[in-house]
Amino acid sequence: MAHSHGHPEMVQHFQDPHTPSSLYGQQYLEAVYHFNNGETERCVSVAKLNLTDPTLPRFYQMKNMILLATAEEDWYEAVKWRKKTETLWKATKAMTPSNEQEAQAALGQLRDSIRYWRERHEERAPATIDEARLAVDDETEKEDSEAVELQKKADEEAATLTALWGEDFVTRATQGEKMKWKKIAPKPYPWR
């Protein structure tokens, strides 16, 4: 790997200075293994542990952060990791000499991953407050219309009974129901 005059230490720190079987690569792949096996909590734990290593190259910092943004079930936490990755990516891109082709290629791949996961996050974003209010309003409106329909049916039944039996009968029957319930209902103070 050729170093430019600009920031050779940054390029060395950005790219994995070892082979893919390096300790950094193995630690990252361990987190990926847990993710692929549906063990998201373990994946998150391993990726966060990887990020505590002060010698971790920026390349693997970003890979672990992208993995955290992907594995994190809490949408807001995932966005936080994605934004940290974007910030580190921008800083790294600004410091990486344009003639460092390997570093630029790795940055391009990371940019594509970040962009892909940003789109996935936006797709699964939680409803906004306004959307939640609209959903509640729709449900309330549905319940109100059902109550109106029930009232219409009750009015129609009362009209049918009145037509068949006369208003006096319906009034007495309704009052009779009220009286029957009064006789059944317990007295509030039975000792009086």
ChimeraX attribute file (.defattr): number of C-alpha atoms within 10 A of each C-alpha:
attribute: neighborCount
match mode: 1-to-1
recipient: residues
	/A:1	11
	/A:2	11
	/A:3	14
	/A:4	14
	/A:5	7
	/A:6	12
	/A:7	13
	/A:8	16
	/A:9	10
	/A:10	16
	/A:11	26
	/A:12	17
	/A:13	17
	/A:14	24
	/A:15	18
	/A:16	18
	/A:17	14
	/A:18	10
	/A:19	9
	/A:20	12
	/A:21	10
	/A:22	12
	/A:23	12
	/A:24	22
	/A:25	16
	/A:26	12
	/A:27	18
	/A:28	22
	/A:29	18
	/A:30	17
	/A:31	26
	/A:32	24
	/A:33	15
	/A:34	18
	/A:35	19
	/A:36	12
	/A:37	9
	/A:38	12
	/A:39	14
	/A:40	20
	/A:41	15
	/A:42	17
	/A:43	26
	/A:44	24
	/A:45	13
	/A:46	20
	/A:47	26
	/A:48	17
	/A:49	13
	/A:50	21
	/A:51	18
	/A:52	10
	/A:53	11
	/A:54	8
	/A:55	11
	/A:56	18
	/A:57	20
	/A:58	21
	/A:59	24
	/A:60	21
	/A:61	25
	/A:62	25
	/A:63	20
	/A:64	27
	/A:65	27
	/A:66	25
	/A:67	24
	/A:68	28
	/A:69	27
	/A:70	22
	/A:71	24
	/A:72	18
	/A:73	13
	/A:74	9
	/A:75	16
	/A:76	14
	/A:77	13
	/A:78	22
	/A:79	20
	/A:80	14
	/A:81	20
	/A:82	24
	/A:83	17
	/A:84	16
	/A:85	24
	/A:86	20
	/A:87	13
	/A:88	17
	/A:89	22
	/A:90	14
	/A:91	11
	/A:92	20
	/A:93	17
	/A:94	10
	/A:95	15
	/A:96	21
	/A:97	19
	/A:98	13
	/A:99	11
	/A:100	15
	/A:101	13
	/A:102	14
	/A:103	22
	/A:104	18
	/A:105	11
	/A:106	14
	/A:107	21
	/A:108	14
	/A:109	12
	/A:110	19
	/A:111	17
	/A:112	12
	/A:113	14
	/A:114	23
	/A:115	14
	/A:116	11
	/A:117	19
	/A:118	19
	/A:119	11
	/A:120	12
	/A:121	18
	/A:122	11
	/A:123	9
	/A:124	9
	/A:125	12
	/A:126	12
	/A:127	10
	/A:128	9
	/A:129	9
	/A:130	9
	/A:131	11
	/A:132	12
	/A:133	12
	/A:134	12
	/A:135	13
	/A:136	12
	/A:137	12
	/A:138	12
	/A:139	12
	/A:140	12
	/A:141	12
	/A:142	12
	/A:143	12
	/A:144	12
	/A:145	12
	/A:146	12
	/A:147	12
	/A:148	12
	/A:149	12
	/A:150	12
	/A:151	12
	/A:152	12
	/A:153	12
	/A:154	12
	/A:155	12
	/A:156	12
	/A:157	12
	/A:158	15
	/A:159	15
	/A:160	12
	/A:161	14
	/A:162	15
	/A:163	11
	/A:164	11
	/A:165	11
	/A:166	12
	/A:167	14
	/A:168	10
	/A:169	13
	/A:170	17
	/A:171	13
	/A:172	12
	/A:173	12
	/A:174	12
	/A:175	12
	/A:176	12
	/A:177	11
	/A:178	11
	/A:179	13
	/A:180	11
	/A:181	11
	/A:182	11
	/A:183	9
	/A:184	8
	/A:185	9
	/A:186	9
	/A:187	10
	/A:188	7
	/A:189	6
	/A:190	6
	/A:191	5
	/A:192	5
